[in-house]
């Protein structure tokens, strides 16, 4: 568990750093309008950081699953496909956060309702993805190993979500 804690801390710390763009975007909105090139730089930085987070997550899972060679041969291609689909959902979360950062001070009730609904849909999509992949992961490893993977996946995801949520300003009345 100590190994999980240390690496999970790094992942959650990195996810916070990824959200530095929220402050940057808000600062730009308070001053001069941001240019397309500034937004592209922020997107590139976030993309690099997200890739690093995915790499760390994979290392955490590899260190804690202790797969046999046979299991690993089956598990990792499934994991990579799962991660690819999860990335698409996380892209949606990233875009939603960017939009929130841009419109934070000017969001209408309608826009807020739409954002909340979209966020819930994205959370639901993650759960549906996990359900979809459960039998596939289970075919590649033992029940205990599959359960441990899902525990790790959820813990890491929850840590990142908590760190991200703590950096997003609350809607003011």
C-alpha positions in Angstrom: 0.0 0.0 0.0 2.9 2.4 0.6 3.9 2.1 -3.0 0.3 2.9 -4.0 0.2 5.9 -1.7 3.4 7.5 -3.0 2.6 7.1 -6.7 -1.0 8.0 -6.2 0.2 11.2 -4.5 2.3 12.0 -7.6 -0.7 11.4 -9.9 -3.0 13.6 -7.9 -0.3 16.3 -7.6 0.2 16.2 -11.4 -3.5 16.4 -12.0 -3.6 19.6 -9.9 -0.8 21.0 -11.9 -2.8 20.3 -15.0 -5.5 22.6 -13.7 -3.1 25.5 -13.5 -4.7 26.5 -16.8 -8.0 27.3 -14.9 -6.2 30.1 -13.0 -4.4 31.1 -16.1 -7.5 31.2 -18.2 -9.4 33.2 -15.5 -6.5 35.7 -15.2 -6.6 36.1 -19.0 -10.3 36.7 -18.9 -9.9 39.3 -16.2 -7.3 41.2 -18.3 -6.8 41.1 -22.0 -8.6 38.5 -24.1 -6.6 35.4 -24.5 -5.2 34.6 -27.9 -5.6 31.4 -29.7 -1.9 30.7 -29.4 -2.0 31.0 -25.6 -4.9 28.5 -25.5 -3.0 26.2 -27.8 0.1 26.3 -25.4 -2.1 25.6 -22.4 -3.7 22.7 -24.3 -0.3 21.3 -25.3 1.0 21.6 -21.7 -2.2 19.8 -20.4 -1.8 17.1 -23.1 1.8 16.4 -22.0 0.8 16.3 -18.3 -2.1 14.0 -19.0 0.2 11.6 -20.9 2.5 11.6 -17.9 -0.4 10.9 -15.6 -1.5 8.0 -17.7 2.0 6.6 -17.6 2.2 6.9 -13.8 -1.2 5.2 -13.5 0.0 2.3 -15.6 3.1 2.0 -13.5 1.0 2.0 -10.3 -1.3 -0.7 -11.7 1.7 -2.8 -12.9 3.4 -2.6 -9.6 0.4 -3.7 -7.7 -1.2 -6.4 -9.8 1.7 -8.8 -10.0 0.5 -10.4 -13.2 1.9 -13.7 -14.5 3.4 -13.5 -18.0 0.3 -15.2 -19.4 -2.0 -12.8 -17.6 0.1 -9.8 -18.6 0.0 -10.8 -22.3 -3.8 -10.8 -22.2 -4.3 -7.9 -19.7 -2.2 -5.1 -21.1 -3.8 -4.9 -24.6 -7.2 -4.8 -22.9 -6.0 -2.1 -20.5 -4.6 0.0 -23.4 -8.0 -0.2 -25.2 -9.8 0.6 -22.0 -7.5 3.6 -21.4 -8.0 4.8 -24.9 -11.8 4.9 -24.4 -11.4 6.5 -20.9 -9.2 9.2 -22.5 -12.1 10.2 -24.7 -14.3 10.6 -21.7 -11.6 12.6 -19.9 -11.2 14.8 -23.0 -14.8 15.7 -22.4 -14.1 16.6 -18.8 -11.1 18.7 -19.8 -13.2 20.6 -22.4 -16.0 21.1 -19.8 -13.5 22.5 -17.3 -11.9 24.8 -19.9 -15.4 26.1 -20.9 -16.2 26.7 -17.2 -12.9 28.6 -16.7 -13.7 30.8 -19.7 -17.3 31.5 -18.7 -16.9 31.4 -14.9 -18.0 34.9 -14.2 -20.7 35.1 -16.9 -22.5 31.7 -16.9 -26.2 31.9 -17.2 -28.5 29.6 -15.3 -29.2 27.7 -18.6 -25.4 27.2 -19.2 -24.9 26.1 -15.6 -27.7 23.5 -15.9 -26.2 22.3 -19.2 -22.7 22.0 -17.6 -24.0 20.1 -14.5 -25.9 17.7 -16.8 -22.8 17.2 -19.0 -20.6 16.5 -16.0 -23.1 13.9 -14.7 -23.2 12.3 -18.1 -19.4 12.1 -18.2 -19.3 10.5 -14.7 -22.0 8.0 -15.9 -19.9 7.2 -19.0 -16.9 6.2 -16.8 -19.1 3.8 -14.9 -20.6 2.4 -18.1 -17.1 1.9 -19.5 -16.0 0.0 -16.3 -19.1 -2.2 -16.6 -18.5 -2.8 -20.3 -14.9 -4.0 -19.7 -15.5 -6.1 -16.5 -16.1 -9.4 -18.4 -13.2 -8.7 -20.7 -10.7 -8.0 -17.9 -12.1 -11.0 -16.0 -11.3 -13.3 -18.9 -7.7 -12.1 -18.8 -7.0 -12.5 -15.0 -8.4 -14.1 -11.9 -11.4 -12.6 -10.0 -9.1 -11.3 -7.3 -6.8 -9.6 -9.8 -9.7 -8.1 -11.7 -11.2 -6.8 -8.5 -7.8 -5.3 -7.5 -7.5 -3.6 -10.8 -10.9 -2.0 -10.4 -10.0 -0.9 -6.9 -6.8 0.7 -8.2 -8.5 2.3 -11.1 -11.3 3.8 -9.0 -8.9 5.0 -6.3 -6.6 6.7 -8.7 -9.6 8.2 -10.5 -11.1 9.4 -7.3 -7.9 11.0 -6.2 -7.6 12.8 -9.5 -11.2 13.9 -9.4 -10.8 15.2 -5.8 -7.7 17.1 -6.7 -9.3 18.6 -9.8 -12.5 19.5 -7.9 -10.6 21.2 -5.1 -9.0 23.6 -7.7 -12.2 24.5 -9.5 -13.8 27.6 -8.0 -17.4 27.0 -6.7 -20.2 28.8 -8.4 -21.1 31.9 -6.4 -24.6 33.0 -5.7 
